[in-house]
Amino acid sequence: MTSATGAPARPGFLARRHRSYYFFALPALVVVGAVIIFPWLFTVWMSAFDWKIGSVAHFVGLDNYVGLATNQRFIESIVHTFYFTALAVVVPLVLGLIAALIFHRRFPFRGLLRGIFTMPMMATPVAVALVWTMMFHPQQGVLNYLLSLVGLPPSLWVYSPTWVIPSLVLVEIWHWTPLVMLIVLGGLAALPTEPYESARLDGASEWQLFRYITLPLVAPFLVVAAVIRTIDALKAFDTIYVISQGGPGTASETINLYLYLQAFAFYNVGNASAVVVVFFAIILALALLLLYVRERAKWT
Amino acid sequence: MTDHTYDGPADPLRRRLLKAGAVAASLSALPGAMVIAQAQASFDWKRFKGQKIEILLVKSPRGDLLTKYHKEFEDLTGIEVGSEMVPEQQQRQKAVIEFNSGNPSFDVIALSYHVQKRQFAKNNWLTDLRPYINDKAMAAPDLDFGDFAKGGLNYAVEADGRVMSLPLNLDPWVVYWNKELFAAKGVAYPKSFAEMVDAAMKLNDPAKGISGFVGRGLKNANVPVWTSFLLGYGGAFTDAKGKLLTDSPEAIEAARMYQTLLAKAGPQGVAGFNWNEAQSLFLQGKAAMWLDGIGFAQPLEDPTKSRIVGKVGYGVMPPGPKAQVSALFGDGEGISTYSKKKGPAWFYLQWASNKANQTRMLQAAAGAPVRNSAYAAAQASSDFKAPKEWVECMLKSAAIAQPGLPVIAPVTEFRDVFGVALTNMINGADPAAELKRATAEFQPVLDKSEKA
């Protein structure tokens, strides 16, 4: 067979070329298989066993999952996780957006103040948590002293079952609002100036400029920030573990803390594996939702 | 040099222990080994010269102290020491994982009795030390079990008489009390549980920011506070068949006392207090009584940290309606059953618990030694700063001490389940209902662990 130009055909050339490409991809496949796929499949496998380290494993099928579905403490930990995540995403997004709008304007010492504003991000989470623990102390903490200065009654902060999660979120807000601010600030810098000029000519107010031009244009960046914040908030462990250890009682026990207890304090590997699988399913569902929102928020 | 193995005929000590078959017998038998050991003209510390052993310690002032003096052991024995110090929680995880692998990286391991004793014994992870104790060539002259506090030996010896470790440090629970606050209201140190509650209520003065009592409310950490009362009420953790007694009338009374002291005479937010929050309140002179382990004298007497230097009373736990008991915690060191260098490891254990190291521990305020002679030796030294009252309190408490937690494998789950119940009580839940729920929740976990 010859081609239209008369040059000789090289049957199977493409296929051979692809085969050699596969060879080059092999190391990456091996690594991904060893560090992601195998542990994941092994976790699913272990979740079908009643296995405590130091004892013999018994195959129990779906018993661990049935146990979780009826375990009040685990169900509460899911609720706590969503409550914490929702607050720890929404509040920094709103505050970060406001901060970005402020720092987008020109004013004296803007660079210096922006630098100071981003400093919490650089602090180590455990160190931050230890400092906040001292600040939260109901009798000796500085927060209640500050409240007393403005005439407010003292709060129990993380020592109250009702307020523990909002108080923990306060630490997240302090720590991670600057990140949202930086992402949104980057977005604002990239916005075109023409829509603003024509809107001003048409007599649009500052609020209308923000509502109908800035917000839609900066929305994709907000979604990126939301995705990053959601991932961070869902996996939050260090701050909660250091400050409240999931307490008082189990009032701030998130899935991660419950998982840590099961796996590394009680050594219930089978049950902990089932928790991981359920947690993975929740994260997957949230990720799909966020991807959908991101598609919707794209500039068109 | 080959290592010692002891599978031969039972030696006299073992025979005595087997005959008695009880802890009490083994305790009385152990000093006998000392007589044998002391009878030696000279002890050959160099017999394992040239070997190397690995030690897994816990990151703590005691771990630091031993590590600091490892060179002394190396010079004495010619045995090289490789040591690793890991924070407590991680050390416990590492121990479980490495023992399960069947090839742990260490020959000697430090263990917390209240958490790891049953777990290690049940899995046979440690070496029985009786053959070494009884071997004239292996027991150093310094090893005098008559000098070891009974509470420590209770921890080291199993019910069947096996000696699985040497104890190093004891942590009996005591009542720190603010003498100034007591005097201001004309209240005397309590002589019973009822008086303790009365005193707490009288001294509680929220308007001045003073709490009558402070202690741990945080789940898990709070359990020893309740068990301190439980033991005084004459309660126990389990019966002979392993059935939990944690919802008995004594347990419920103890829980009511816990609830009253913390919820009615305790500071706001105490449900989230661990020892550090309690300590900072007491240090500031804002709490009249604080029930916790004995190891806090140093910060309380340090003028840079404490506002109550010289005003702290160190009180032995008052007698309960049935008994006067100090809840005891402690740690020691054992030899891995998988170790191929048990001889050198045994030498290390003896050195670590010798009088000199025990005295150093006390002088450095790194813990409360298990050997009684350390207290006299430390007090004779001019740089020993701990108050005399603290030493007396320690010795009296050690004499009435009983394990502050059940000696079971799933002790962390026990603390978690009952810890949540106790925290709920501070927030208003009914003690009887909470203990009933917690007992029902934990019984299957205990049954399963004992069957495994």
Contacts between the chains, C-beta under 8 A, distances in Angstrom:
chain1	res1	chain2	res2	distance
A	52	B	448	7.9
A	52	B	449	7.6
A	52	B	452	6.8
A	53	B	96	5.5
A	53	B	97	7.2
A	53	B	100	5.7
A	54	B	96	6.6
A	54	B	99	7.9
A	54	B	100	6.0
A	54	B	119	7.4
A	54	B	122	8.0
A	54	B	123	5.6
A	54	B	409	7.9
A	54	B	452	7.4
A	55	B	449	8.0
A	55	B	452	3.7
A	56	B	452	7.3
A	137	B	277	6.2
A	137	B	280	6.8
A	138	B	267	6.9
A	138	B	268	5.0
A	138	B	269	3.7
A	139	B	209	6.5
A	139	B	267	5.7
A	139	B	268	7.3
A	139	B	269	7.8
A	139	B	281	5.9
A	139	B	284	7.9
A	139	B	286	6.2
A	140	B	280	5.9
A	140	B	281	7.1
A	140	B	284	6.5
A	154	B	268	7.5
A	156	B	268	6.0
A	156	B	269	4.4
A	156	B	272	7.9
A	157	B	269	7.6
A	158	B	272	6.0
A	159	B	268	7.4
A	159	B	269	2.9
A	159	B	270	7.5
A	159	B	271	6.3
A	159	B	272	3.6
A	159	B	273	7.3
A	160	B	269	6.7
A	160	B	271	7.9
A	160	B	272	7.8
A	161	B	271	7.4
A	161	B	427	6.3
A	164	B	272	7.5
A	244	B	272	6.4
A	245	B	218	6.5
A	245	B	219	7.5
A	245	B	220	7.4
A	245	B	274	8.0
A	246	B	219	7.8
A	247	B	218	5.5
A	247	B	219	5.2
A	247	B	271	7.3
A	247	B	272	5.6
A	247	B	423	6.4
A	248	B	217	7.1
A	248	B	218	7.2
A	248	B	219	7.4
A	248	B	271	3.9
A	248	B	272	4.6
A	248	B	423	5.3
A	248	B	426	7.8
A	248	B	427	7.0
A	249	B	219	5.9
A	249	B	271	7.2
A	249	B	420	5.1
A	249	B	423	4.1
A	249	B	424	5.6
A	249	B	427	7.1
A	250	B	219	7.5
A	250	B	420	5.9
A	261	B	416	6.6
A	264	B	89	7.9
A	264	B	93	5.6
A	265	B	412	4.8
A	265	B	413	7.7
A	265	B	416	7.2
A	266	B	410	6.8
A	266	B	412	6.2
A	266	B	413	5.1
A	266	B	416	7.7
A	267	B	96	6.2
